[in-house]
């Protein structure tokens, strides 16, 4: 079977179509004071994708009250945490999503993620809400965004052998949850693009991961610049780095020692916040302390020893444990979904759309191939 996602002669930006037509409403309206809403003079508004081959093809989008609210593009620009991440933006693309399903308008941006080393489109509003929840947790009474994310957890669990690009799932639904244009995330450090889906339980990704695994001799809680952390002591030859996500097991099962282990469910990981050497020359890495233990609490390892690993799925106590996996929540369509325009925090809007009468039908190419996925 041949899958073509980027066909046609249309203009594209980072893979997404960057043109289209508005069938029944020529004027976009933005409100720069009070509630900052993006809408059109008519509601519902009808759009036509340049890759829609139907003679009078179009889709209608009904914009509900406050549905396309762009106030968050500038809401937190004076906060100390804003502009400390590539996800902090004051402008976004207006995007028509799910053209072939239940169409909706989203405000989105594209990133080359320096931690995950993969590029993708994401919902800018959801990202800003997530950033606020992380950086201003004490201020949650002013903005109750709930548990929002740009990643969507999918069913079942996965395992990837060291150095392999094959993803093996248990109770997974790869054929439903992913396509060869998706990004799949396994941890805060590991993600990849989906290359080929063989079945609901087997897929292949565009890279192979090399895991790090090192023994831990002991652990201790510390107060680092007012933040409670867990310090894990390792050998001088360890290769862990800040932002590595690790599974930690092997501390005694009794409290408080068991708090030094990561939860077994979903092969859960903690992110390394820093590495260093203490005054006695002992090498260590640190993570946040999710249990809020008292400072200087010691963690004792079992007789068989403790370790930390970046592996995606693996054996814990002789039992196979699969890792959680996440799809990019936006999951844009590259065949007919398109960028409508670009909007900034002040309400200035640049439209990419043209009158429906000027939209040129796409040129096509017929290819006979047995290659699983063909990229034009």
KAJO-V892705 format. One record per backbone hydrogen bond with DSSP energy under -1.0 kcal/mol. CO is the residue of the C=O (numbers start at 0). NH is the residue of the N-H. E is the energy in kcal/mol with one decimal. If there is no record, write none. Layout:
CO&NH&E, CO&NH&E
//
This chain:
2&373&-1.2, 10&17&-3.1, 12&15&-1.9, 15&12&-3.1, 16&338&-3.3, 19&353&-2.3, 20&47&-2.6, 26&40&-1.8, 28&38&-2.4, 34&36&-1.1, 35&69&-2.0, 36&30&-1.4, 38&28&-3.8, 44&60&-2.7, 45&22&-2.7, 46&58&-2.7, 47&20&-2.1, 48&51&-2.0, 53&56&-1.3, 58&46&-3.0, 60&44&-2.4, 63&66&-2.0, 67&37&-2.6, 69&72&-1.7, 70&73&-1.6, 75&78&-1.7, 80&83&-1.4, 84&87&-1.6, 89&344&-1.8, 91&342&-3.1, 92&107&-2.6, 93&339&-3.0, 93&340&-1.3, 94&105&-2.4, 95&337&-1.1, 96&103&-1.9, 97&100&-1.8, 103&96&-2.9, 105&94&-3.0, 106&123&-2.2, 107&92&-3.0, 108&121&-2.7, 110&119&-2.0, 112&116&-1.7, 117&112&-2.1, 119&110&-2.4, 121&108&-2.1, 122&126&-2.1, 123&127&-2.4, 124&128&-2.3, 125&129&-2.3, 126&130&-2.6, 127&131&-2.3, 128&132&-2.3, 129&133&-2.0, 130&134&-2.3, 131&135&-3.0, 135&138&-1.5, 136&139&-1.2, 138&141&-1.9, 142&144&-1.2, 145&147&-1.6, 149&328&-2.5, 151&326&-2.5, 156&169&-2.6, 157&322&-3.4, 158&167&-2.2, 160&163&-2.1, 164&204&-2.2, 166&202&-2.0, 167&158&-1.9, 169&156&-1.9, 172&176&-2.9, 173&177&-2.1, 178&181&-2.4, 181&193&-2.4, 182&327&-1.4, 183&191&-2.2, 184&325&-2.3, 189&185&-2.7, 189&186&-1.7, 191&183&-2.7, 192&205&-1.8, 195&203&-3.0, 199&173&-1.6, 200&168&-3.0, 201&197&-1.6, 201&198&-2.0, 202&166&-3.3, 203&194&-2.6, 203&195&-1.7, 208&162&-2.9, 211&309&-2.0, 213&307&-2.3, 217&232&-2.5, 218&298&-2.9, 219&230&-3.6, 220&295&-2.0, 221&228&-2.7, 223&226&-1.8, 226&223&-3.1, 227&288&-1.6, 228&221&-2.6, 229&286&-1.9, 230&219&-2.1, 231&284&-2.2, 232&216&-2.5, 234&237&-1.6, 240&243&-1.8, 243&271&-3.3, 245&269&-2.4, 246&308&-1.9, 247&261&-2.8, 248&306&-2.5, 249&301&-3.2, 253&257&-1.9, 255&258&-1.4, 256&259&-1.9, 257&260&-1.4, 263&266&-2.3, 264&267&-1.1, 265&323&-1.7, 269&245&-2.9, 271&242&-3.4, 273&285&-2.8, 275&283&-2.4, 277&280&-2.0, 281&277&-2.4, 282&233&-1.9, 283&275&-2.3, 284&231&-3.2, 285&272&-2.6, 285&273&-1.0, 286&229&-2.7, 288&291&-1.0, 293&296&-1.3, 296&220&-2.1, 298&218&-1.6, 299&251&-2.7, 301&304&-1.3, 305&215&-2.5, 306&248&-1.9, 307&213&-2.2, 308&246&-3.0, 311&159&-2.1, 313&320&-3.1, 315&318&-1.3, 318&315&-2.8, 320&313&-2.5, 322&157&-2.5, 324&153&-2.3, 325&184&-3.1, 326&151&-2.8, 337&95&-2.9, 339&351&-3.2, 340&93&-2.6, 341&349&-2.9, 342&91&-2.9, 343&346&-1.8, 347&343&-1.6, 349&341&-2.4, 354&357&-1.8, 355&358&-1.2
//
